[in-house]
Amino acid sequence: MIGISKLYCRTVEPSDALRYGRDSKKLPSHLLQFSKDKKTVVVWNVTQRCNLKCVHCYAHSKDIDYKNELTLEQGKALIDDLADFGCPAILFSGGEPLMRKDLPELAGYATSKGIRAVISTNGTMITPEIARKLKDIGLSYVGISIDGMRETNDKFRGIEGSFDRAMQGLHNCQKEGIKVGLRFTINRHNVHDIPAIFDLIERENIPRICFYHLVYSGRGSDMINEDLSLEESRQTVDLLIDKTRDLHSKGKMVEVLTVDNHCDGPYIYLRLLKEDPERAAEVLELLNMNRGNSSGIGFGCVSWDGSVHPDQFWRHHSFGNIKDRKFSEIWRDTTDELMAGLKDRKPLIKENADRCAKCKWFDVCNGNFRVRAESVYSNIWADDPACYLSNEEIGYDDFQ
């Protein structure tokens, strides 16, 4: 994640993370990305079932009864192992996680073990009763996916009325005092709605939004041609920066983040280098703490059937299954070539990539998203095709 509000709007200073020794167990949630130990945050897709039909779903979810999900007992055993392993947070996702009736029990069990519990949901199933349950179990955060305003969102979600139901779910969370925000996946068909989304955030007093760059996985693989061009990506990140700045200038301290494209960090730094060199130096220190893409390192995924993946977009590659071995054992086992490569990727990228291999920002980006390189070039260690930085900005010509 790249925090636009944290970096550009000065809501986080390097000293904020250093005050806690950059220890995952001690850091507040909003500083977790700057941890030194990089304890693994896990996305657990607790179910593949979903009540919507999103065109970009990485899980190929349908509203059917899947028979291969982990049981409640297996889920609790997973949580026990993650707690012992030092996992600071579990993001419960799906499908639609609330399609699983024991989701509140699982999330509550995680919080009882000292793990931050976050739910990623389409929001349409958060009734007042469910919101009260989520409040009682002590969730850290509820992220509701909205991919545009009403007409755009409902088209993407495949179900008419999903926008209004999601907003009602958001309101139900707000009434219970749960921290709730939005998730928005950017593409050519909804980028025009971004200004209206910022208006919505301001109007509804929503404290947080994550803008996701498109990753070519699952049904999202069919949307490669719907991704923004590199120039459009630059323009969109500038728009996000400008809109975030405008909110903060009004005293609306909304947390705005981008996800799944780590070249956003250097881009913010380069913009600040022209506008505020002193702050730019602090931002560079924070980016070095963040250390870029963490798939297979500080970020992992457990699927509904117990399979372990580098992140939620790698369902075509499993390191093993928690039914057979503990997650902690699988995650430390580097006999798998992909696991070993992700944990020490720089030599492999140097051998296979062109721009990434010569990029001066490698240490703050860590090669960006490898699954996107694989999808486009059939080579995990090739350049990430979504990097929009110019050759001059990455220092490419210095190698010529």
C-alpha positions in Angstrom: 0.0 0.0 0.0 1.1 3.6 -0.7 -0.4 6.1 1.6 -1.1 9.3 -0.4 -2.4 11.0 2.7 0.5 9.7 4.8 3.2 10.7 2.4 1.9 13.7 0.4 -0.2 15.3 3.2 2.3 14.7 6.0 0.0 12.7 8.2 2.9 10.3 9.0 6.5 11.2 9.8 9.4 8.8 9.9 9.7 9.4 13.7 6.1 8.0 14.1 7.2 4.5 13.1 10.6 4.8 14.8 8.9 5.6 18.1 7.6 2.0 18.3 10.9 0.5 17.2 9.2 -0.4 13.9 8.0 -3.6 15.7 4.8 -5.1 14.2 3.3 -6.0 17.5 3.7 -2.5 18.8 2.8 -0.4 15.7 -0.7 1.0 15.3 -2.6 -0.3 12.3 -1.9 2.7 10.1 1.9 2.4 10.6 2.1 -1.4 10.1 3.5 -1.1 6.6 6.6 0.6 8.0 7.5 -2.3 10.3 11.1 -3.5 10.3 10.3 -7.2 11.0 7.7 -7.6 8.2 5.6 -10.1 10.0 3.3 -11.7 7.5 -0.2 -10.2 7.1 -2.6 -12.9 5.8 -5.6 -12.6 3.5 -7.9 -15.5 4.3 -10.5 -16.1 1.6 -12.9 -17.9 4.0 -15.4 -18.7 1.2 -15.5 -18.7 -2.6 -19.3 -18.0 -2.5 -20.5 -14.5 -3.3 -24.0 -13.0 -3.8 -22.7 -10.6 -6.6 -21.2 -11.2 -10.0 -18.3 -8.8 -10.2 -16.6 -8.7 -13.6 -13.1 -8.3 -12.1 -13.3 -11.0 -9.4 -10.0 -12.7 -8.8 -11.7 -15.6 -7.1 -14.1 -16.6 -9.9 -16.9 -16.5 -7.3 -20.5 -17.6 -7.8 -23.6 -17.8 -5.7 -23.3 -21.5 -5.3 -22.6 -23.9 -2.4 -18.9 -24.8 -2.5 -18.0 -28.0 -0.7 -14.2 -27.6 -0.1 -14.0 -24.8 2.5 -12.1 -25.1 5.7 -14.2 -26.1 8.7 -14.6 -23.9 11.7 -12.2 -26.2 13.6 -9.6 -26.0 10.8 -10.0 -22.2 10.7 -9.4 -21.9 14.4 -6.3 -24.1 14.1 -5.1 -21.8 11.3 -5.6 -18.7 13.5 -3.8 -20.4 16.4 -0.8 -21.0 14.1 -0.9 -17.5 12.7 -1.0 -16.1 16.3 2.1 -18.2 17.3 3.8 -17.1 14.0 3.4 -13.4 14.9 0.9 -12.5 12.2 -0.2 -9.0 13.1 -3.4 -8.9 11.0 -5.9 -11.2 9.2 -8.0 -9.8 6.4 -11.1 -12.0 6.0 -12.2 -11.9 2.4 -14.0 -14.1 -0.1 -16.0 -14.4 -2.3 -18.2 -12.5 0.1 -17.0 -13.4 3.6 -20.4 -12.7 5.2 -21.8 -15.6 3.1 -20.1 -17.8 5.7 -22.3 -17.9 8.8 -19.5 -18.5 11.2 -17.4 -15.5 10.0 -18.2 -13.4 13.1 -17.0 -16.3 15.3 -13.8 -16.7 13.3 -13.0 -13.0 13.3 -13.8 -12.8 17.0 -11.5 -15.8 17.7 -8.7 -13.9 15.8 -9.1 -10.8 18.0 -9.1 -13.0 21.1 -5.7 -14.2 20.0 -4.4 -10.7 19.7 -4.5 -10.5 15.9 -6.1 -7.5 14.2 -9.2 -8.6 12.3 -10.2 -6.8 9.1 -13.1 -7.7 6.8 -13.2 -7.0 3.1 -16.8 -7.2 1.9 -19.2 -5.9 -0.7 -21.2 -4.5 2.1 -24.6 -5.7 0.8 -25.1 -8.1 3.7 -24.3 -5.8 6.6 -27.7 -5.5 8.3 -28.0 -3.6 11.6 -27.8 -7.0 13.3 -24.6 -8.0 11.5 -23.1 -4.6 12.2 -23.8 -5.1 15.9 -22.1 -8.5 15.8 -19.1 -7.0 14.0 -18.9 -4.3 16.6 -19.0 -6.8 19.5 -16.1 -8.9 18.2 -13.7 -5.8 18.1 -12.9 -5.5 14.4 -10.2 -3.2 13.4 -11.8 -2.2 10.1 -14.4 -3.0 7.6 -13.5 -2.3 3.9 -16.5 -2.1 1.6 -15.9 -2.4 -2.2 -17.5 0.2 -4.4 -16.3 0.4 -8.0 -18.1 3.6 -9.0 -21.2 5.5 -8.3 -24.6 3.8 -8.5 -24.9 3.1 -12.3 -21.2 2.2 -12.7 -20.9 0.1 -9.6 -24.1 -1.9 -10.3 -22.8 -2.7 -13.8 -19.5 -4.0 -12.4 -21.1 -5.9 -9.6 -23.6 -7.5 -11.9 -26.6 -7.0 -9.6 -28.9 -4.0 -9.7 -29.2 -2.2 -6.4 -25.8 -3.4 -5.1 -24.6 0.2 -4.6 -27.6 1.2 -2.4 -27.3 -1.9 -0.4 -23.6 -1.4 0.1 -24.1 2.2 1.2 -26.8 1.0 3.7 -24.2 -1.5 5.0 -21.7 1.3 5.4 -24.3 3.4 7.3 -25.1 0.4 9.6 -21.4 0.1 10.5 -21.1 3.9 11.1 -24.1 3.7 13.5 -22.3 1.1 15.5 -19.1 3.1 15.6 -17.1 0.7 13.5 -14.3 2.1 11.4 -15.4 1.6 7.8 -14.0 2.7 4.5 -14.2 2.1 0.8 -12.2 0.0 -1.7 -12.2 1.0 -5.4 -10.5 -0.9 -8.3 -9.5 1.5 -11.0 -10.1 0.8 -14.7 -11.1 2.6 -17.9 -14.8 2.2 -17.2 -14.9 3.8 -13.7 -12.0 6.2 -13.6 -14.4 9.0 -14.5 -16.3 8.4 -11.3 -13.3 9.2 -9.0 -14.2 12.9 -8.4 -17.7 11.8 -7.4 -16.3 9.2 -5.1 -14.3 11.9 -3.3 -17.5 13.9 -3.0 -19.2 10.9 -1.5 -16.4 10.4 1.0 -16.7 14.0 2.1 -20.5 13.9 2.2 -20.7 10.7 4.2 -17.7 11.3 6.5 -15.9 8.2 5.3 -12.4 8.2 6.9 -10.6 5.9 4.6 -10.4 4.7 0.9 -8.1 2.4 -0.9 -7.7 2.8 -4.7 -6.6 -0.5 -6.2 -4.7 -0.7 -9.5 -6.0 -3.5 -11.7 -4.3 -6.9 -11.3 -4.7 -9.4 -14.2 -6.0 -12.4 -12.3 -9.2 -14.4 -12.1 -11.9 -12.8 -14.0 -9.7 -9.7 -14.0 -7.5 -11.5 -16.5 -10.1 -10.7 -19.1 -9.8 -7.0 -18.3 -6.2 -6.4 -19.4 -7.4 -4.3 -22.3 -9.6 -2.4 -19.8 -6.7 -1.2 -17.7 -5.5 2.4 -17.9 -2.7 3.3 -20.2 0.6 4.2 -18.5 -0.1 7.9 -19.1 -3.7 7.6 -17.8 -2.3 5.9 -14.7 0.0 8.9 -14.1 -2.9 11.3 -14.6 -5.1 9.3 -12.2 -2.5 9.2 -9.5 -2.1 13.0 -9.9 -5.9 13.3 -9.6 -5.9 11.2 -6.4 -3.1 13.4 -4.9 -4.9 16.6 -5.8 -8.3 15.4 -4.4 -6.6 14.1 -1.2 -4.9 17.5 -0.8 -8.2 19.3 -1.3 -9.9 17.2 1.4 -7.1 17.8 3.9 -7.1 21.5 3.2 -10.8 21.5 4.3 -9.8 19.7 7.5 -11.1 16.4 6.3 -8.3 14.1 7.3 -9.3 11.2 5.1 -6.8 8.3 4.8 -6.3 7.7 1.0 -4.1 4.9 -0.2 -3.3 3.2 -3.5 -2.7 -0.5 -3.7 -1.0 -3.0 -6.1 1.3 -0.6 -8.0 4.4 0.4 -6.0 5.7 2.8 -8.5 3.1 5.2 -7.0 5.6 5.7 -4.1 8.5 7.1 -6.2 6.0 9.1 -8.3 4.8 10.9 -5.2 8.4 11.4 -4.1 9.3 12.9 -7.5 6.3 15.2 -7.4 7.3 16.4 -3.9 10.9 16.9 -5.0 9.6 19.8 -7.1 7.1 21.1 -4.6 8.6 20.5 -1.2 12.2 19.0 -1.2 12.3 18.8 2.6 9.2 16.7 2.8 10.4 14.7 -0.2 13.4 13.6 1.9 11.1 12.4 4.7 9.0 10.5 2.2 12.0 8.7 0.8 12.8 7.5 4.3 9.3 6.2 4.7 9.4 4.5 1.3 12.6 2.7 2.3 10.9 1.5 5.5 7.9 0.3 3.4 10.2 -1.7 1.0 7.6 -2.2 -1.7 5.8 -5.4 -2.8 5.8 -8.0 -0.1 4.1 -11.0 -1.8 5.6 -14.1 -0.4 7.4 -12.2 2.3 5.2 -10.0 4.5 2.0 -10.7 2.8 0.3 -14.0 2.1 -3.0 -15.7 1.3 -4.9 -18.7 2.4 -7.6 -19.9 0.1 -11.0 -21.3 1.1 -9.7 -24.9 0.7 -6.6 -24.3 2.7 -4.2 -23.7 -0.1 -1.4 -21.2 0.6 -0.5 -18.6 -2.1 2.0 -15.6 -2.3 -1.0 -13.3 -2.3 -4.7 -13.4 -3.3 -3.9 -13.1 -7.1 -1.7 -16.3 -7.3 -4.4 -19.0 -7.2 -2.7 -20.9 -10.0 0.3 -21.5 -7.7 0.1 -23.1 -4.3 2.9 -23.6 -1.8 1.0 -26.3 0.0 -2.2 -26.7 2.1 -2.7 -26.0 5.8 -4.7 -29.2 6.1 -1.3 -31.0 5.6 1.2 -28.6 7.1 0.9 -25.5 9.2 1.0 -22.1 7.4 4.1 -21.2 9.4 6.0 -24.2 8.1 4.9 -23.7 4.5 5.8 -20.0 4.6 9.3 -20.7 5.8 10.0 -23.5 3.3 12.1 -22.2 0.5 12.4 -25.5 -1.4 9.6 -24.2 -3.6 11.3 -22.2 -6.3 8.7 -19.5 -6.4 8.8 -19.0 -2.6 12.6 -18.8 -2.7 12.5 -16.4 -5.7 10.0 -14.1 -4.1 12.0 -13.9 -0.9 15.1 -13.0 -2.8 13.8 -11.7 -6.1 16.3 -9.1 -7.1 18.9 -11.5 -8.8 16.1 -13.1 -10.8 14.7 -9.8 -11.9 18.1 -8.6 -12.8 18.6 -11.6 -15.1 15.1 -11.4 -16.8 13.9 -7.9 -16.8 15.0 -4.8 -18.6 13.6 -1.6 -17.0 13.1 -3.2 -13.5 16.7 -4.5 -13.6 18.0 -1.0 -14.2 15.6 0.9 -12.0 17.0 3.1 -9.2 13.8 2.6 -7.2 14.0 -1.1 -7.0 14.6 -1.1 -3.2 11.5 1.0 -2.5 9.4 -1.0 -5.1 10.8 -4.5 -4.8 10.0 -5.3 -8.4 6.3 -4.4 -8.1 3.7 -7.1 -9.0 5.3 -10.3 -10.3 1.9 -11.9 -11.1 1.2 -9.1 -13.5 4.6 -9.7 -15.3 3.7 -13.4 -15.5 0.2 -12.6 -16.9 1.5 -10.4 -19.7 5.0 -11.9 -20.5 4.7 -15.5 -19.2 7.7 -14.7 -17.1 7.4 -14.1 -13.4 10.7 -12.1 -13.3 10.0 -9.8 -16.3 9.1 -6.1 -16.0 5.8 -5.2 -14.4 3.9 -3.8 -17.4 1.9 -1.4 -15.2 5.0 0.7 -14.2 4.3 4.1 -15.6 7.6 5.8 -14.6 9.6 7.1 -17.5 13.1 5.8 -18.4 14.4 9.1 -17.2 12.6 8.8 -13.8 13.9 5.3 -13.2 17.5 6.2 -14.3 17.4 3.7 -17.1 19.6 5.8 -19.4 22.4 5.7 -16.8 22.9 2.1 -17.7 23.3 2.7 -21.4 
